[in-house]
Amino acid sequence: MPRSSLLNALCFLALASLHAQPNPAGRQTEPAPKPTGLGRPASAEELKQLDITTLPTGAGLPDGKGTATQGEAVYRDKCASCHGPNGEGNMPQGPQLVGGIGSLASDNPVRTVGSFWPYATTVWDYIHRAMPLNQPGSLSADDTYAVTAFLLNRNKIIEANDVMSKESLPKVRMPNRDGFIPDARPDTGKNPASSGDLKNQKSPVR
């Protein structure tokens, strides 16, 4: 056999032998996971922004405050492109947020923040967690209070200069607060502890 062929054969056998050696620690090595291409790990700051539980009673609301006057600028910048300049809706981008109060029992019910939503506190929670659509969770507590106040004012529920905070927001009574019925399904159980001091766990009328 030529010298070059012999050297090549020996190199091949040496590499094959190394590849076949067991793990020195006697452990099976797992292949590195392949990236899925879906999303990215959330940062600690992003998790902190969403790590909040807000109940209908207002328990869990953070410090902060805002008025409808302050919220108008935030709304125009972050919300109007989808929901219209005054919350009138801009489908298919975003539903109507203002108006429709008193329409739910009619042949043409209009479900909005003002007409349908039972608690102002959960309006705050939804905005804080899920809006704006392209940057959910990016609004500060102050901005969220202000935008909530803006929508409540546009629905004629509060005055423009009323300050919304963790103390005042739970006191706001929404027009459809009593438009809900107890959930009598046996599989739902009794009121969960997360409902705080609410005496009647409610589910929306369909």
C-alpha positions as CSV (number, residue, x, y, z in Angstrom):
1,M,0.0,0.0,0.0
2,P,1.4,3.5,-0.8
3,R,2.6,5.5,2.2
4,S,0.0,8.3,1.6
5,S,-2.9,5.8,1.5
6,L,-1.7,4.1,4.7
7,L,-1.5,7.4,6.5
8,N,-5.0,8.3,5.3
9,A,-6.4,5.0,6.5
10,L,-4.8,5.3,9.9
11,C,-6.2,8.9,10.3
12,F,-9.7,7.7,9.5
13,L,-9.5,4.8,12.0
14,A,-8.2,7.2,14.7
15,L,-11.0,9.7,14.1
16,A,-13.6,6.9,14.1
17,S,-12.2,5.5,17.4
18,L,-12.4,8.9,19.1
19,H,-15.9,9.4,17.9
20,A,-17.0,6.1,19.3
21,Q,-15.5,6.8,22.8
22,P,-18.2,6.9,25.6
23,N,-18.8,10.0,27.6
24,P,-16.1,10.2,30.2
25,A,-18.7,10.8,32.9
26,G,-20.8,7.9,31.6
27,R,-23.7,10.2,30.7
28,Q,-25.6,10.4,27.5
29,T,-25.2,13.8,25.8
30,E,-28.4,15.5,24.5
31,P,-28.3,17.3,21.2
32,A,-28.6,21.0,21.5
33,P,-32.3,22.1,20.9
34,K,-33.0,23.6,17.6
35,P,-34.3,27.2,17.6
36,T,-38.0,27.3,16.8
37,G,-38.0,30.7,15.3
38,L,-41.0,31.7,17.5
39,G,-40.6,34.8,19.6
40,R,-37.8,35.4,22.1
41,P,-37.3,35.0,25.9
42,A,-39.0,37.8,27.8
43,S,-36.7,40.2,29.7
44,A,-36.9,40.7,33.5
45,E,-38.3,44.2,32.9
46,E,-41.0,42.9,30.6
47,L,-42.0,40.2,33.1
48,K,-42.1,42.7,35.9
49,Q,-44.4,44.9,33.8
50,L,-47.0,42.1,33.4
51,D,-46.5,40.5,36.8
52,I,-49.6,42.0,38.4
53,T,-53.0,40.6,39.3
54,T,-55.8,43.2,39.3
55,L,-59.2,42.1,40.7
56,P,-62.5,43.7,40.1
57,T,-62.4,45.1,43.6
58,G,-59.2,47.0,42.7
59,A,-56.9,44.8,44.8
60,G,-53.6,44.6,43.0
61,L,-53.8,48.0,41.3
62,P,-50.4,49.8,41.5
63,D,-49.5,53.3,42.5
64,G,-50.1,55.9,39.9
65,K,-52.7,58.3,38.6
66,G,-54.1,60.0,35.5
67,T,-56.9,62.1,34.2
68,A,-58.9,62.0,30.9
69,T,-57.1,65.3,29.9
70,Q,-53.8,63.6,30.3
71,G,-55.0,60.4,28.7
72,E,-56.1,62.1,25.5
73,A,-52.5,62.5,24.3
74,V,-51.6,58.9,25.1
75,Y,-54.7,57.7,23.4
76,R,-54.1,59.7,20.3
77,D,-50.5,58.3,20.1
78,K,-51.1,54.7,21.1
79,C,-54.7,53.8,20.5
80,A,-56.4,56.1,17.9
81,S,-55.0,54.3,14.8
82,C,-57.0,51.2,15.7
83,H,-59.9,52.5,17.7
84,G,-60.6,55.9,16.0
85,P,-59.8,59.4,17.3
86,N,-62.6,59.3,19.9
87,G,-63.1,55.6,20.4
88,E,-65.7,55.2,17.7
89,G,-63.9,52.2,16.3
90,N,-61.9,51.5,13.1
91,M,-62.7,48.0,12.0
92,P,-61.1,45.6,11.3
93,Q,-58.2,47.2,13.1
94,G,-60.0,47.8,16.4
95,P,-63.5,47.7,17.8
96,Q,-65.6,50.6,19.1
97,L,-64.9,51.7,22.7
98,V,-67.3,54.5,23.2
99,G,-71.1,54.7,23.1
100,G,-73.8,52.1,23.0
101,I,-74.9,52.7,26.6
102,G,-78.5,51.3,27.0
103,S,-78.3,49.3,23.7
104,L,-77.6,45.9,25.1
105,A,-81.2,44.9,25.4
106,S,-82.1,46.2,22.0
107,D,-82.1,44.4,18.6
108,N,-78.8,46.0,17.8
109,P,-76.6,45.9,20.9
110,V,-73.3,47.8,20.8
111,R,-70.7,46.4,23.2
112,T,-68.2,49.0,24.3
113,V,-66.2,49.9,27.4
114,G,-69.1,52.1,28.4
115,S,-72.0,49.9,27.6
116,F,-70.8,46.4,28.4
117,W,-67.8,46.4,30.8
118,P,-68.8,45.8,34.4
119,Y,-65.8,47.1,36.3
120,A,-63.5,50.1,35.6
121,T,-60.7,48.2,37.3
122,T,-60.7,45.4,34.8
123,V,-60.7,48.0,32.0
124,W,-57.4,49.2,33.5
125,D,-56.1,45.6,33.8
126,Y,-56.9,44.8,30.1
127,I,-55.3,48.0,28.8
128,H,-52.2,47.5,30.9
129,R,-51.7,43.8,29.9
130,A,-52.8,43.8,26.2
131,M,-52.6,47.2,24.7
132,P,-51.4,48.7,22.4
133,L,-51.6,45.6,20.2
134,N,-48.1,46.1,18.7
135,Q,-46.5,46.7,22.1
136,P,-48.6,45.0,24.8
137,G,-47.6,45.9,28.3
138,S,-45.6,48.9,27.3
139,L,-47.8,51.5,28.9
140,S,-46.7,52.8,32.4
141,A,-49.2,52.7,35.3
142,D,-49.7,56.4,35.0
143,D,-50.4,56.2,31.2
144,T,-52.8,53.3,31.8
145,Y,-54.7,55.3,34.4
146,A,-54.9,58.2,32.1
147,V,-56.1,56.2,29.1
148,T,-58.7,54.5,31.3
149,A,-59.9,57.9,32.5
150,F,-60.1,59.1,28.9
151,L,-62.3,56.2,27.9
152,L,-64.5,56.6,31.0
153,N,-64.9,60.3,30.3
154,R,-65.7,59.8,26.6
155,N,-68.4,57.4,27.8
156,K,-69.7,60.1,30.1
157,I,-69.0,58.1,33.2
158,I,-66.5,60.4,34.9
159,E,-65.5,64.1,34.5
160,A,-62.5,65.2,32.4
161,N,-60.5,66.3,35.5
162,D,-61.4,63.3,37.8
163,V,-58.2,61.7,38.9
164,M,-58.1,57.9,38.5
165,S,-55.9,56.0,40.9
166,K,-55.9,52.8,42.9
167,E,-58.2,54.5,45.4
168,S,-60.6,56.2,43.0
169,L,-60.9,53.7,40.1
170,P,-62.7,50.9,42.2
171,K,-65.3,53.5,43.2
172,V,-66.4,54.1,39.6
173,R,-69.7,52.4,38.9
174,M,-70.0,51.2,35.3
175,P,-73.5,51.4,33.6
176,N,-73.6,47.6,33.1
177,R,-72.5,46.6,36.6
178,D,-75.8,44.9,37.2
179,G,-76.2,43.5,33.7
180,F,-74.7,40.1,34.7
181,I,-76.2,36.9,36.0
182,P,-74.7,34.3,38.4
183,D,-73.0,31.4,36.7
184,A,-75.1,28.4,37.9
185,R,-73.1,25.7,36.0
186,P,-72.1,23.0,38.5
187,D,-68.6,22.6,37.1
188,T,-67.6,26.2,37.9
189,G,-67.7,25.6,41.7
190,K,-68.0,28.3,44.3
191,N,-66.6,31.8,44.1
192,P,-62.8,31.5,43.7
193,A,-60.6,33.1,46.3
194,S,-59.3,35.5,43.6
195,S,-62.6,37.3,43.5
196,G,-61.7,39.1,46.7
197,D,-64.7,40.4,48.6
198,L,-67.1,40.3,45.6
199,K,-70.2,38.7,46.9
200,N,-71.5,37.5,43.6
201,Q,-69.3,36.0,40.9
202,K,-70.8,37.1,37.7
203,S,-70.6,36.1,34.0
204,P,-71.6,38.2,31.1
205,V,-75.0,38.0,29.5
206,R,-74.7,36.6,26.0
